[in-house]
Amino acid sequence: MRTVLVLGATSTIAQKTVHRLAARKMNLILAGRQPDQLETMKRDLEIRYQIKVSVKSFDALDFDGHEMFFSNVLAENDRIDGVLLMYGAMSDQREAEQSFAKSRKMIDVNYTSAVSILNIAASYFEKKKHGFIGAVSSVAGDRGRQSNYIYGSTKAGLSAYLQGLRNRLHKSGVQVLTIKPGIVNSKMTYGTVEDSPLLAEPEKVAGDIDRAILKRRNVLYTPWFWLVIMLAVKLIPEWLFKRTEL
Amino acid sequence: MVKSVKQEMAGWGNFPKYTGFVYQPESTSDIQAILEQETGNQIAYGLGRSYGDNALNKDNGMLVLDKMNHMLAFDEHTGILTCEAGVSLADIIEVFLPQGFFPPVTPGTKLVTVGGAIANDVHGKNHHADGTFSEFVRSFDLLLASGEMITCSREKNTDVFWATVGGIGLTGIIVRATIQLMRVETSQIKATYEKARNIDEAFDRFQENDANFKYSVAWIDCLSTGDSLGRSVLMRGDHAEKVDLKNGIREPLALPKKPGLKIPVHAPSFALNYWSISIFNQLYYKSYKNETKLVDLTSFFYPLDAISDWNKLYGKKGFVQYQAVFPKDNEPKEGIRKLLEKLSHEKRSSFLAVLKSSGKANDALLSFPIEGYTLALDIPIKRELFSFLKELDEIVVAFGGRVYLAKDSTLDMETFHKMYPQWEQFMMIKQRLDPGGRFSSSMSRRLGLG
């Protein structure tokens, strides 16, 4: 049976996605910072799907520990067939503008840590000539807007990183999936975004991610209409875009 | 800091609607944090299948617990499941029916949470045989107003157990429960359908041989009058065993996959009226013949779950469900006849009316069922409904009966006290556990339950 390592497994999108993977009988390694919640998820998934789930402590910001983390995961499992990076940090744009510490937290969590851990995973899969890497970026990375460009720029960095990684790993037959959700009803957004027709349920996003992995897609906009929206947003010329209130 | 969203919420009847602060806790520590950070009161909210206001909390907090839906332990030899309170019966059936287990008590929808099933002490078509949901609850963990968590069972914190069962969320937040599942051999029910020309016939049948069936319920046409008053279709059955299945069925526990219907918008309020329902009832009654056949579990127990958001058929104004139980030793048939006469006389159409016999009451202080007969009705909201419901309440009280809080939205405090004489004992336990009134709902304030 195949095994997938999920980094940031308690994020809302991850919680829904692991059910999809489990339903396809994939074993799971749930990694994150909340051991109690991960243990609860493990028991639930094992009962519901009769798969093997293990729990691993992972701190995205402990860059120096990433090598050790990954080799421990390899030592404890016969094989890994995929890595999903599903954590992220988003603080208020205004607060981040005023506080470099807040900006830096987003940069470190969303970008630096991804480079650190995915570099390691990429080398593993490159050697194995098999597997997939998926990471949750954001439509916010497609164009910088005054309302959230610090968060957006971290995701833009992540998207560009994944693009290059895909290019590198193509010849090894490793899939690299860039996941670009729009606004998702999640722990991260609950109580901070207005209810809107654009707000997607995480179950829908999880279904899209699962299908994109199966179909070995490169870039996933989820829900699909964000592809159209972001295409339009990207086409607006800069002299006009800078005058908008987006 | 656990965030909330100010939002209008309603139960399944879409009446009443109240605006309050909605939280989506994912763990016990989230709930503890909410209790610490907020000064207002809170009530647990599951999947919103209670009809009225027992999970609503105007201007205060509603803790939507559907994210706490993890299964924690299952013993395949004994069928004992420990799960978080937000796990639904639908989840349980999906996971365990293929392994040969089924919830031993289920209400008419599987879209209820385990926590809600305990807090309302729900019952099903087998109440006369097996009792309420709590009969199969081994224990549960209750988070108290103090932030402390206690385990309650028949042996441990016994008084809290019996106050929390049926206690509509007022003693604390049920976060986990251990329940006994029942073994089944197949996903089918061997169902016997029998028509009864009027209420006398229906009662005769119930009295004659209800004990022979595990499940028993009667659909009742509450618009028929005169000699046909209370004409009904009795639907009774038992779990089919493997030997009952036709040869060649390879997967006895599989359920048929059926396309579901969805009601996309609220129907205009005139859609379900006296005439449309009366035609429906005619056709429905005619569609049955006396026979015994195999039907799958979902069609037998949850005919309406196949139509998601069926409550929208009643339009934006919503509807109330009225369920009353009449004790066995106080002429229950007369009480039910009086209710039916009143309904058909006033042409208050009820799309769904269900009659069944109920078994012995349990020790829970606010649990609904008592031994006798229970009648459940849907009534659309229109023209002086509330004075009409008061008149129904009076009939129910006169016959020593009570109405079901899971479906209520209009009962007044005085009538409630008459129907649930153990309310004082309940309040003593409630005040001991929650002196600051941290758990409260729109219903509890209406009924004087703190």
Interface residues (C-beta under 8 A of the other chain):
Chain A: D36 Q37 T40 M41 R43 D44 I47 R48 K187 Y190 G191 T192 D195
Chain B: K3 S4 V5 Q24 E26 S27 S29 N69 H70 M71 L72 A73 F74 E84 D91 V95
